[in-house]
Amino acid sequence: MKRKNITLSPLGAILSLASTSIYYPGSQQLTLWGYILLTLFAILHMGLLYFVASKLSKTQIGEFARGSMIGLNTGWNALLLFYFTGSLALSILIVLILLSSSLLRISRNQHYHRLISWLNWILPMSILVNIPGMLIFLINIFFAPFGYLHPLLHGIRLRFHWAPHCSSITIYGGLIRPMKGFAGLNMGNFIFINPGWQHLLRHEMGHLLSLAAMGSIFHYIGGIDENYLQKHYWKALAEYFAESYNSSEDSVLSMWS
């Protein structure tokens, strides 16, 4: 499929956004098991959309599913923000910003990239990635002064990216590093890269943008896909989206550039 700017993604986003209303009324007076079942249903919901988007990528049905993942995550963020803050205006603002990522003309804009990367620090649906990322960051910082004890602790470097890049904190080296076979790891606004692989920064920032647009459930499903389901990890849908921030191609999979 040749590069397109107009797809069925926005339609999928709008319809999926409307469907998130089923999550809020039922979450008011649930038991613990009720919350567990609701969470499992949410995982299955996103997983089904991911499967369709992956198997039918570069088609309009795949684009509809991609937009549906954006709409689902947008609705969850808005509902959680309204639940915890009671601010309808804030929820509407979040909907307008995140839903815009279903429009390729907007999602490929560098100013939009900076906006949602900053917003990702406070998005409820990104917390499940950002909090573990912060813990890994703190562990690496804690052990950094002991660099003379073990080669893994040598040469740790910190980089804070505010502009013109996406908002992120990047650690090169450290005690906790990407898994064997990988050189970069994205945990939301915290990025971990093995020394000598600095060129992976933009790819990992692509994962940050996808997290903001499609949430932590998408992020972890994508991790399972690339680590366990794909023969070649770079063929995972989440990897295609992330890499599009680093290098675009003539395809709707070029979500970020």
TORKOL-4160 file (C-alpha; in steps of 0.2 Angstrom, whole numbers, padded with zeros to 4 digits, m for minus):
257
<pt num="1" X="0000" Y="0000" Z="0000"/>
<pt num="2" X="0007" Y="0017" Z="m0005"/>
<pt num="3" X="0009" Y="0030" Z="0008"/>
<pt num="4" X="m0008" Y="0038" Z="0014"/>
<pt num="5" X="m0014" Y="0052" Z="0025"/>
<pt num="6" X="m0032" Y="0047" Z="0025"/>
<pt num="7" X="m0037" Y="0030" Z="0032"/>
<pt num="8" X="m0051" Y="0023" Z="0042"/>
<pt num="9" X="m0041" Y="0025" Z="0058"/>
<pt num="10" X="m0051" Y="0040" Z="0064"/>
<pt num="11" X="m0068" Y="0031" Z="0062"/>
<pt num="12" X="m0061" Y="0017" Z="0072"/>
<pt num="13" X="m0055" Y="0029" Z="0086"/>
<pt num="14" X="m0072" Y="0037" Z="0087"/>
<pt num="15" X="m0082" Y="0021" Z="0088"/>
<pt num="16" X="m0070" Y="0013" Z="0100"/>
<pt num="17" X="m0070" Y="0029" Z="0111"/>
<pt num="18" X="m0089" Y="0027" Z="0113"/>
<pt num="19" X="m0087" Y="0009" Z="0118"/>
<pt num="20" X="m0077" Y="0013" Z="0133"/>
<pt num="21" X="m0092" Y="0020" Z="0142"/>
<pt num="22" X="m0096" Y="0001" Z="0146"/>
<pt num="23" X="m0081" Y="0001" Z="0158"/>
<pt num="24" X="m0086" Y="0016" Z="0169"/>
<pt num="25" X="m0104" Y="0012" Z="0175"/>
<pt num="26" X="m0099" Y="m0005" Z="0180"/>
<pt num="27" X="m0083" Y="0000" Z="0189"/>
<pt num="28" X="m0092" Y="0010" Z="0202"/>
<pt num="29" X="m0097" Y="m0004" Z="0215"/>
<pt num="30" X="m0087" Y="m0019" Z="0210"/>
<pt num="31" X="m0079" Y="m0032" Z="0221"/>
<pt num="32" X="m0061" Y="m0036" Z="0220"/>
<pt num="33" X="m0065" Y="m0051" Z="0208"/>
<pt num="34" X="m0076" Y="m0038" Z="0198"/>
<pt num="35" X="m0061" Y="m0027" Z="0195"/>
<pt num="36" X="m0050" Y="m0042" Z="0190"/>
<pt num="37" X="m0063" Y="m0048" Z="0178"/>
<pt num="38" X="m0064" Y="m0030" Z="0171"/>
<pt num="39" X="m0046" Y="m0029" Z="0169"/>
<pt num="40" X="m0045" Y="m0046" Z="0160"/>
<pt num="41" X="m0059" Y="m0040" Z="0148"/>
<pt num="42" X="m0049" Y="m0024" Z="0145"/>
<pt num="43" X="m0033" Y="m0034" Z="0141"/>
<pt num="44" X="m0043" Y="m0046" Z="0129"/>
<pt num="45" X="m0052" Y="m0031" Z="0121"/>
<pt num="46" X="m0035" Y="m0022" Z="0117"/>
<pt num="47" X="m0027" Y="m0039" Z="0112"/>
<pt num="48" X="m0040" Y="m0043" Z="0099"/>
<pt num="49" X="m0038" Y="m0026" Z="0092"/>
<pt num="50" X="m0019" Y="m0028" Z="0091"/>
<pt num="51" X="m0021" Y="m0045" Z="0083"/>
<pt num="52" X="m0032" Y="m0038" Z="0069"/>
<pt num="53" X="m0021" Y="m0023" Z="0067"/>
<pt num="54" X="m0006" Y="m0034" Z="0066"/>
<pt num="55" X="m0013" Y="m0047" Z="0054"/>
<pt num="56" X="m0021" Y="m0035" Z="0042"/>
<pt num="57" X="m0008" Y="m0021" Z="0043"/>
<pt num="58" X="m0007" Y="m0010" Z="0027"/>
<pt num="59" X="m0026" Y="m0012" Z="0024"/>
<pt num="60" X="m0040" Y="m0001" Z="0029"/>
<pt num="61" X="m0047" Y="m0014" Z="0041"/>
<pt num="62" X="m0030" Y="m0014" Z="0050"/>
<pt num="63" X="m0030" Y="0005" Z="0050"/>
<pt num="64" X="m0048" Y="0004" Z="0058"/>
<pt num="65" X="m0041" Y="m0008" Z="0071"/>
<pt num="66" X="m0026" Y="0004" Z="0074"/>
<pt num="67" X="m0038" Y="0018" Z="0077"/>
<pt num="68" X="m0049" Y="0008" Z="0088"/>
<pt num="69" X="m0034" Y="0005" Z="0100"/>
<pt num="70" X="m0031" Y="0023" Z="0100"/>
<pt num="71" X="m0049" Y="0027" Z="0104"/>
<pt num="72" X="m0049" Y="0013" Z="0118"/>
<pt num="73" X="m0034" Y="0020" Z="0127"/>
<pt num="74" X="m0041" Y="0038" Z="0125"/>
<pt num="75" X="m0057" Y="0033" Z="0133"/>
<pt num="76" X="m0049" Y="0024" Z="0147"/>
<pt num="77" X="m0037" Y="0039" Z="0151"/>
<pt num="78" X="m0052" Y="0051" Z="0151"/>
<pt num="79" X="m0063" Y="0040" Z="0162"/>
<pt num="80" X="m0049" Y="0037" Z="0175"/>
<pt num="81" X="m0045" Y="0056" Z="0175"/>
<pt num="82" X="m0063" Y="0060" Z="0178"/>
<pt num="83" X="m0064" Y="0047" Z="0191"/>
<pt num="84" X="m0049" Y="0053" Z="0201"/>
<pt num="85" X="m0051" Y="0072" Z="0198"/>
<pt num="86" X="m0069" Y="0075" Z="0194"/>
<pt num="87" X="m0064" Y="0087" Z="0180"/>
<pt num="88" X="m0074" Y="0085" Z="0164"/>
<pt num="89" X="m0064" Y="0099" Z="0156"/>
<pt num="90" X="m0048" Y="0089" Z="0159"/>
<pt num="91" X="m0055" Y="0073" Z="0152"/>
<pt num="92" X="m0062" Y="0082" Z="0136"/>
<pt num="93" X="m0045" Y="0090" Z="0133"/>
<pt num="94" X="m0036" Y="0073" Z="0135"/>
<pt num="95" X="m0049" Y="0065" Z="0122"/>
<pt num="96" X="m0045" Y="0079" Z="0110"/>
<pt num="97" X="m0026" Y="0077" Z="0111"/>
<pt num="98" X="m0025" Y="0058" Z="0111"/>
<pt num="99" X="m0038" Y="0055" Z="0098"/>
<pt num="100" X="m0029" Y="0066" Z="0086"/>
<pt num="101" X="m0015" Y="0053" Z="0085"/>
<pt num="102" X="m0028" Y="0043" Z="0074"/>
<pt num="103" X="m0025" Y="0056" Z="0060"/>
<pt num="104" X="m0009" Y="0053" Z="0051"/>
<pt num="105" X="m0007" Y="0071" Z="0047"/>
<pt num="106" X="m0006" Y="0075" Z="0065"/>
<pt num="107" X="0003" Y="0060" Z="0072"/>
<pt num="108" X="0017" Y="0063" Z="0060"/>
<pt num="109" X="0020" Y="0081" Z="0066"/>
<pt num="110" X="0035" Y="0084" Z="0077"/>
<pt num="111" X="0026" Y="0097" Z="0088"/>
<pt num="112" X="0013" Y="0084" Z="0092"/>
<pt num="113" X="0026" Y="0072" Z="0097"/>
<pt num="114" X="0033" Y="0083" Z="0110"/>
<pt num="115" X="0016" Y="0087" Z="0116"/>
<pt num="116" X="0011" Y="0069" Z="0119"/>
<pt num="117" X="0028" Y="0064" Z="0126"/>
<pt num="118" X="0026" Y="0077" Z="0140"/>
<pt num="119" X="0008" Y="0072" Z="0143"/>
<pt num="120" X="0013" Y="0054" Z="0145"/>
<pt num="121" X="0021" Y="0058" Z="0162"/>
<pt num="122" X="0003" Y="0060" Z="0169"/>
<pt num="123" X="m0008" Y="0049" Z="0158"/>
<pt num="124" X="m0016" Y="0035" Z="0170"/>
<pt num="125" X="m0015" Y="0022" Z="0156"/>
<pt num="126" X="0004" Y="0025" Z="0155"/>
<pt num="127" X="0008" Y="0023" Z="0174"/>
<pt num="128" X="0010" Y="0004" Z="0173"/>
<pt num="129" X="0025" Y="0007" Z="0162"/>
<pt num="130" X="0032" Y="0023" Z="0169"/>
<pt num="131" X="0032" Y="0017" Z="0187"/>
<pt num="132" X="0043" Y="0001" Z="0183"/>
<pt num="133" X="0054" Y="0012" Z="0172"/>
<pt num="134" X="0056" Y="0024" Z="0187"/>
<pt num="135" X="0061" Y="0010" Z="0198"/>
<pt num="136" X="0074" Y="0003" Z="0186"/>
<pt num="137" X="0081" Y="0021" Z="0184"/>
<pt num="138" X="0083" Y="0023" Z="0203"/>
<pt num="139" X="0091" Y="0006" Z="0205"/>
<pt num="140" X="0104" Y="0011" Z="0191"/>
<pt num="141" X="0107" Y="0028" Z="0199"/>
<pt num="142" X="0109" Y="0020" Z="0216"/>
<pt num="143" X="0122" Y="0008" Z="0210"/>
<pt num="144" X="0131" Y="0020" Z="0199"/>
<pt num="145" X="0144" Y="0026" Z="0212"/>
<pt num="146" X="0150" Y="0008" Z="0214"/>
<pt num="147" X="0156" Y="0007" Z="0196"/>
<pt num="148" X="0173" Y="0001" Z="0201"/>
<pt num="149" X="0166" Y="m0015" Z="0208"/>
<pt num="150" X="0159" Y="m0023" Z="0192"/>
<pt num="151" X="0161" Y="m0019" Z="0173"/>
<pt num="152" X="0142" Y="m0018" Z="0172"/>
<pt num="153" X="0142" Y="m0002" Z="0182"/>
<pt num="154" X="0156" Y="0006" Z="0172"/>
<pt num="155" X="0153" Y="0022" Z="0162"/>
<pt num="156" X="0134" Y="0025" Z="0166"/>
<pt num="157" X="0128" Y="0040" Z="0157"/>
<pt num="158" X="0112" Y="0051" Z="0159"/>
<pt num="159" X="0104" Y="0061" Z="0146"/>
<pt num="160" X="0088" Y="0072" Z="0149"/>
<pt num="161" X="0079" Y="0075" Z="0133"/>
<pt num="162" X="0066" Y="0090" Z="0133"/>
<pt num="163" X="0067" Y="0098" Z="0116"/>
<pt num="164" X="0068" Y="0096" Z="0101"/>
<pt num="165" X="0066" Y="0078" Z="0106"/>
<pt num="166" X="0052" Y="0069" Z="0115"/>
<pt num="167" X="0052" Y="0072" Z="0134"/>
<pt num="168" X="0062" Y="0057" Z="0141"/>
<pt num="169" X="0076" Y="0052" Z="0153"/>
<pt num="170" X="0089" Y="0040" Z="0145"/>
<pt num="171" X="0102" Y="0030" Z="0154"/>
<pt num="172" X="0116" Y="0022" Z="0144"/>
<pt num="173" X="0123" Y="0007" Z="0153"/>
<pt num="174" X="0120" Y="0003" Z="0172"/>
<pt num="175" X="0116" Y="m0012" Z="0182"/>
<pt num="176" X="0099" Y="m0016" Z="0174"/>
<pt num="177" X="0101" Y="m0016" Z="0155"/>
<pt num="178" X="0090" Y="m0022" Z="0140"/>
<pt num="179" X="0087" Y="m0041" Z="0139"/>
<pt num="180" X="0100" Y="m0052" Z="0130"/>
<pt num="181" X="0097" Y="m0050" Z="0111"/>
<pt num="182" X="0091" Y="m0032" Z="0113"/>
<pt num="183" X="0101" Y="m0016" Z="0114"/>
<pt num="184" X="0087" Y="m0004" Z="0119"/>
<pt num="185" X="0072" Y="m0004" Z="0131"/>
<pt num="186" X="0058" Y="0008" Z="0133"/>
<pt num="187" X="0049" Y="0010" Z="0149"/>
<pt num="188" X="0038" Y="0025" Z="0145"/>
<pt num="189" X="0048" Y="0041" Z="0148"/>
<pt num="190" X="0063" Y="0031" Z="0154"/>
<pt num="191" X="0074" Y="0024" Z="0141"/>
<pt num="192" X="0088" Y="0012" Z="0144"/>
<pt num="193" X="0101" Y="0009" Z="0130"/>
<pt num="194" X="0117" Y="m0002" Z="0130"/>
<pt num="195" X="0133" Y="0008" Z="0127"/>
<pt num="196" X="0138" Y="0010" Z="0109"/>
<pt num="197" X="0120" Y="0009" Z="0103"/>
<pt num="198" X="0115" Y="0027" Z="0104"/>
<pt num="199" X="0107" Y="0027" Z="0087"/>
<pt num="200" X="0093" Y="0017" Z="0095"/>
<pt num="201" X="0087" Y="0033" Z="0104"/>
<pt num="202" X="0074" Y="0038" Z="0091"/>
<pt num="203" X="0067" Y="0021" Z="0090"/>
<pt num="204" X="0064" Y="0020" Z="0108"/>
<pt num="205" X="0056" Y="0037" Z="0108"/>
<pt num="206" X="0044" Y="0029" Z="0095"/>
<pt num="207" X="0039" Y="0017" Z="0108"/>
<pt num="208" X="0036" Y="0032" Z="0120"/>
<pt num="209" X="0024" Y="0040" Z="0107"/>
<pt num="210" X="0015" Y="0023" Z="0105"/>
<pt num="211" X="0013" Y="0021" Z="0124"/>
<pt num="212" X="0005" Y="0039" Z="0125"/>
<pt num="213" X="m0007" Y="0035" Z="0110"/>
<pt num="214" X="m0011" Y="0017" Z="0114"/>
<pt num="215" X="m0007" Y="0014" Z="0132"/>
<pt num="216" X="0002" Y="0002" Z="0144"/>
<pt num="217" X="m0009" Y="m0014" Z="0139"/>
<pt num="218" X="m0004" Y="m0011" Z="0121"/>
<pt num="219" X="0014" Y="m0008" Z="0126"/>
<pt num="220" X="0015" Y="m0025" Z="0135"/>
<pt num="221" X="0006" Y="m0034" Z="0122"/>
<pt num="222" X="0019" Y="m0028" Z="0110"/>
<pt num="223" X="0033" Y="m0034" Z="0121"/>
<pt num="224" X="0025" Y="m0051" Z="0121"/>
<pt num="225" X="0023" Y="m0051" Z="0102"/>
<pt num="226" X="0041" Y="m0046" Z="0099"/>
<pt num="227" X="0049" Y="m0057" Z="0112"/>
<pt num="228" X="0038" Y="m0073" Z="0110"/>
<pt num="229" X="0027" Y="m0073" Z="0095"/>
<pt num="230" X="0037" Y="m0067" Z="0081"/>
<pt num="231" X="0052" Y="m0076" Z="0074"/>
<pt num="232" X="0060" Y="m0060" Z="0070"/>
<pt num="233" X="0056" Y="m0047" Z="0084"/>
<pt num="234" X="0056" Y="m0032" Z="0072"/>
<pt num="235" X="0041" Y="m0039" Z="0063"/>
<pt num="236" X="0030" Y="m0036" Z="0078"/>
<pt num="237" X="0017" Y="m0022" Z="0075"/>
<pt num="238" X="0023" Y="m0012" Z="0090"/>
<pt num="239" X="0041" Y="m0012" Z="0082"/>
<pt num="240" X="0035" Y="m0006" Z="0066"/>
<pt num="241" X="0026" Y="0009" Z="0074"/>
<pt num="242" X="0041" Y="0013" Z="0085"/>
<pt num="243" X="0053" Y="0012" Z="0070"/>
<pt num="244" X="0042" Y="0024" Z="0060"/>
<pt num="245" X="0048" Y="0038" Z="0072"/>
<pt num="246" X="0066" Y="0034" Z="0067"/>
<pt num="247" X="0063" Y="0030" Z="0048"/>
<pt num="248" X="0047" Y="0032" Z="0038"/>
<pt num="249" X="0042" Y="0020" Z="0024"/>
<pt num="250" X="0028" Y="0022" Z="0011"/>
<pt num="251" X="0015" Y="0014" Z="0022"/>
<pt num="252" X="0002" Y="0018" Z="0034"/>
<pt num="253" X="0013" Y="0009" Z="0047"/>
<pt num="254" X="0023" Y="0025" Z="0046"/>
<pt num="255" X="0013" Y="0032" Z="0061"/>
<pt num="256" X="0025" Y="0044" Z="0068"/>
<pt num="257" X="0034" Y="0051" Z="0052"/>
